[in-house]
Amino acid sequence: MNNRDMKWTAKEKKIARKAFDNAYKKEMKQIQKTIVKKVKSFSEEQDVWRLHDYLSKKRKEIDEKYDYRYSVLIFVFVRLMREGFIVEEDLEGLSVNKLESIKRLLDF
């Protein structure tokens, strides 16, 4: 079965939403820590614009990465696992097919 054609049960949707939201929160906390660090190290006026550029780049990355359409969610989870924002235990309860698809893509 194609990953884009997988059906999601109500239970799986709840598990997926929780993992997705937790990953988002983790990444946002990481960004917040980086911002605080950058602001504390400001030494010149141009640092404000460097921070703006950093935030613009991060906003674009976040908007592209966090796509909660079921047709692409397997791929989103693979990326979030690779980046360390989700671990396998976060997805416990998804069907064997979905977990196997994720593992296969991680190994690829």
ChimeraX commands (.cxc) that place a marker at each C-alpha (Angstrom):
marker #1 position 0.00,0.00,0.00 radius 0.5
marker #1 position 1.22,3.47,-0.88 radius 0.5
marker #1 position 1.99,5.65,2.17 radius 0.5
marker #1 position -0.25,8.35,0.76 radius 0.5
marker #1 position -3.22,5.96,0.62 radius 0.5
marker #1 position -3.03,4.71,4.20 radius 0.5
marker #1 position -6.16,5.01,6.29 radius 0.5
marker #1 position -5.87,6.39,9.81 radius 0.5
marker #1 position -8.09,5.15,12.63 radius 0.5
marker #1 position -9.40,7.55,15.27 radius 0.5
marker #1 position -6.90,6.09,17.76 radius 0.5
marker #1 position -4.02,6.53,15.32 radius 0.5
marker #1 position -5.08,10.10,14.57 radius 0.5
marker #1 position -4.96,10.88,18.29 radius 0.5
marker #1 position -1.48,9.30,18.66 radius 0.5
marker #1 position -0.24,11.07,15.53 radius 0.5
marker #1 position -1.59,14.46,16.65 radius 0.5
marker #1 position 0.05,14.14,20.05 radius 0.5
marker #1 position 3.43,13.15,18.56 radius 0.5
marker #1 position 3.18,15.92,15.97 radius 0.5
marker #1 position 2.26,18.60,18.52 radius 0.5
marker #1 position 4.97,17.49,20.96 radius 0.5
marker #1 position 7.60,17.58,18.21 radius 0.5
marker #1 position 6.48,21.09,17.27 radius 0.5
marker #1 position 6.70,22.23,20.89 radius 0.5
marker #1 position 10.19,20.71,21.25 radius 0.5
marker #1 position 11.41,22.45,18.14 radius 0.5
marker #1 position 9.88,25.77,19.17 radius 0.5
marker #1 position 11.58,25.53,22.58 radius 0.5
marker #1 position 14.88,24.87,20.80 radius 0.5
marker #1 position 14.34,27.96,18.64 radius 0.5
marker #1 position 13.44,30.04,21.70 radius 0.5
marker #1 position 16.67,29.01,23.43 radius 0.5
marker #1 position 18.64,29.95,20.34 radius 0.5
marker #1 position 16.92,33.34,20.19 radius 0.5
marker #1 position 17.70,34.09,23.83 radius 0.5
marker #1 position 21.32,33.11,23.28 radius 0.5
marker #1 position 21.58,35.28,20.16 radius 0.5
marker #1 position 19.99,38.29,21.85 radius 0.5
marker #1 position 22.30,38.00,24.85 radius 0.5
marker #1 position 25.29,38.05,22.52 radius 0.5
marker #1 position 24.20,41.12,20.52 radius 0.5
marker #1 position 27.18,43.41,20.10 radius 0.5
marker #1 position 26.17,45.61,17.19 radius 0.5
marker #1 position 23.04,47.05,15.63 radius 0.5
marker #1 position 23.16,44.65,12.67 radius 0.5
marker #1 position 22.55,41.75,15.04 radius 0.5
marker #1 position 18.86,42.71,15.05 radius 0.5
marker #1 position 18.66,42.05,11.32 radius 0.5
marker #1 position 20.63,38.82,11.64 radius 0.5
marker #1 position 18.08,37.69,14.18 radius 0.5
marker #1 position 15.31,38.67,11.79 radius 0.5
marker #1 position 16.95,36.63,9.02 radius 0.5
marker #1 position 17.32,33.64,11.34 radius 0.5
marker #1 position 13.66,33.83,12.35 radius 0.5
marker #1 position 12.50,34.21,8.75 radius 0.5
marker #1 position 14.50,31.14,7.75 radius 0.5
marker #1 position 13.17,29.13,10.69 radius 0.5
marker #1 position 9.59,30.19,9.98 radius 0.5
marker #1 position 9.89,28.94,6.41 radius 0.5
marker #1 position 11.43,25.63,7.57 radius 0.5
marker #1 position 8.72,25.11,10.19 radius 0.5
marker #1 position 5.91,25.92,7.76 radius 0.5
marker #1 position 7.30,23.42,5.24 radius 0.5
marker #1 position 8.08,20.70,7.77 radius 0.5
marker #1 position 4.96,20.62,9.94 radius 0.5
marker #1 position 2.34,19.43,7.46 radius 0.5
marker #1 position -0.43,17.50,9.17 radius 0.5
marker #1 position -2.06,16.02,6.09 radius 0.5
marker #1 position -2.51,12.28,6.53 radius 0.5
marker #1 position -1.26,11.73,2.99 radius 0.5
marker #1 position 2.23,12.95,3.97 radius 0.5
marker #1 position 2.30,12.35,7.71 radius 0.5
marker #1 position 4.49,9.25,7.46 radius 0.5
marker #1 position 7.14,11.34,5.68 radius 0.5
marker #1 position 6.79,14.12,8.26 radius 0.5
marker #1 position 7.35,11.62,11.07 radius 0.5
marker #1 position 10.42,10.21,9.34 radius 0.5
marker #1 position 11.92,13.69,9.08 radius 0.5
marker #1 position 11.06,14.52,12.68 radius 0.5
marker #1 position 12.65,11.28,13.84 radius 0.5
marker #1 position 15.80,11.98,11.84 radius 0.5
marker #1 position 16.00,15.41,13.42 radius 0.5
marker #1 position 15.41,14.04,16.92 radius 0.5
marker #1 position 12.04,15.64,17.63 radius 0.5
marker #1 position 10.20,12.30,17.68 radius 0.5
marker #1 position 11.30,8.91,18.97 radius 0.5
marker #1 position 9.76,5.56,18.11 radius 0.5
marker #1 position 7.92,5.39,21.42 radius 0.5
marker #1 position 6.01,8.56,20.50 radius 0.5
marker #1 position 4.35,6.62,17.68 radius 0.5
marker #1 position 3.51,3.52,19.71 radius 0.5
marker #1 position -0.01,2.42,18.83 radius 0.5
marker #1 position 0.17,3.13,15.12 radius 0.5
marker #1 position -0.49,0.16,12.86 radius 0.5
marker #1 position 2.32,-2.25,12.06 radius 0.5
marker #1 position 2.15,-1.13,8.41 radius 0.5
marker #1 position 2.70,2.51,9.33 radius 0.5
marker #1 position 5.54,1.73,11.72 radius 0.5
marker #1 position 7.20,-0.52,9.15 radius 0.5
marker #1 position 6.89,2.19,6.50 radius 0.5
marker #1 position 8.54,4.67,8.84 radius 0.5
marker #1 position 11.37,2.25,9.67 radius 0.5
marker #1 position 11.92,1.45,5.98 radius 0.5
marker #1 position 12.14,5.12,5.11 radius 0.5
marker #1 position 14.48,5.78,8.02 radius 0.5
marker #1 position 16.80,3.06,6.75 radius 0.5
marker #1 position 16.71,4.44,3.21 radius 0.5
marker link #1:1,2 radius 0.2
marker link #1:2,3 radius 0.2
marker link #1:3,4 radius 0.2
marker link #1:4,5 radius 0.2
marker link #1:5,6 radius 0.2
marker link #1:6,7 radius 0.2
marker link #1:7,8 radius 0.2
marker link #1:8,9 radius 0.2
marker link #1:9,10 radius 0.2
marker link #1:10,11 radius 0.2
marker link #1:11,12 radius 0.2
marker link #1:12,13 radius 0.2
marker link #1:13,14 radius 0.2
marker link #1:14,15 radius 0.2
marker link #1:15,16 radius 0.2
marker link #1:16,17 radius 0.2
marker link #1:17,18 radius 0.2
marker link #1:18,19 radius 0.2
marker link #1:19,20 radius 0.2
marker link #1:20,21 radius 0.2
marker link #1:21,22 radius 0.2
marker link #1:22,23 radius 0.2
marker link #1:23,24 radius 0.2
marker link #1:24,25 radius 0.2
marker link #1:25,26 radius 0.2
marker link #1:26,27 radius 0.2
marker link #1:27,28 radius 0.2
marker link #1:28,29 radius 0.2
marker link #1:29,30 radius 0.2
marker link #1:30,31 radius 0.2
marker link #1:31,32 radius 0.2
marker link #1:32,33 radius 0.2
marker link #1:33,34 radius 0.2
marker link #1:34,35 radius 0.2
marker link #1:35,36 radius 0.2
marker link #1:36,37 radius 0.2
marker link #1:37,38 radius 0.2
marker link #1:38,39 radius 0.2
marker link #1:39,40 radius 0.2
marker link #1:40,41 radius 0.2
marker link #1:41,42 radius 0.2
marker link #1:42,43 radius 0.2
marker link #1:43,44 radius 0.2
marker link #1:44,45 radius 0.2
marker link #1:45,46 radius 0.2
marker link #1:46,47 radius 0.2
marker link #1:47,48 radius 0.2
marker link #1:48,49 radius 0.2
marker link #1:49,50 radius 0.2
marker link #1:50,51 radius 0.2
marker link #1:51,52 radius 0.2
marker link #1:52,53 radius 0.2
marker link #1:53,54 radius 0.2
marker link #1:54,55 radius 0.2
marker link #1:55,56 radius 0.2
marker link #1:56,57 radius 0.2
marker link #1:57,58 radius 0.2
marker link #1:58,59 radius 0.2
marker link #1:59,60 radius 0.2
marker link #1:60,61 radius 0.2
marker link #1:61,62 radius 0.2
marker link #1:62,63 radius 0.2
marker link #1:63,64 radius 0.2
marker link #1:64,65 radius 0.2
marker link #1:65,66 radius 0.2
marker link #1:66,67 radius 0.2
marker link #1:67,68 radius 0.2
marker link #1:68,69 radius 0.2
marker link #1:69,70 radius 0.2
marker link #1:70,71 radius 0.2
marker link #1:71,72 radius 0.2
marker link #1:72,73 radius 0.2
marker link #1:73,74 radius 0.2
marker link #1:74,75 radius 0.2
marker link #1:75,76 radius 0.2
marker link #1:76,77 radius 0.2
marker link #1:77,78 radius 0.2
marker link #1:78,79 radius 0.2
marker link #1:79,80 radius 0.2
marker link #1:80,81 radius 0.2
marker link #1:81,82 radius 0.2
marker link #1:82,83 radius 0.2
marker link #1:83,84 radius 0.2
marker link #1:84,85 radius 0.2
marker link #1:85,86 radius 0.2
marker link #1:86,87 radius 0.2
marker link #1:87,88 radius 0.2
marker link #1:88,89 radius 0.2
marker link #1:89,90 radius 0.2
marker link #1:90,91 radius 0.2
marker link #1:91,92 radius 0.2
marker link #1:92,93 radius 0.2
marker link #1:93,94 radius 0.2
marker link #1:94,95 radius 0.2
marker link #1:95,96 radius 0.2
marker link #1:96,97 radius 0.2
marker link #1:97,98 radius 0.2
marker link #1:98,99 radius 0.2
marker link #1:99,100 radius 0.2
marker link #1:100,101 radius 0.2
marker link #1:101,102 radius 0.2
marker link #1:102,103 radius 0.2
marker link #1:103,104 radius 0.2
marker link #1:104,105 radius 0.2
marker link #1:105,106 radius 0.2
marker link #1:106,107 radius 0.2
marker link #1:107,108 radius 0.2
view
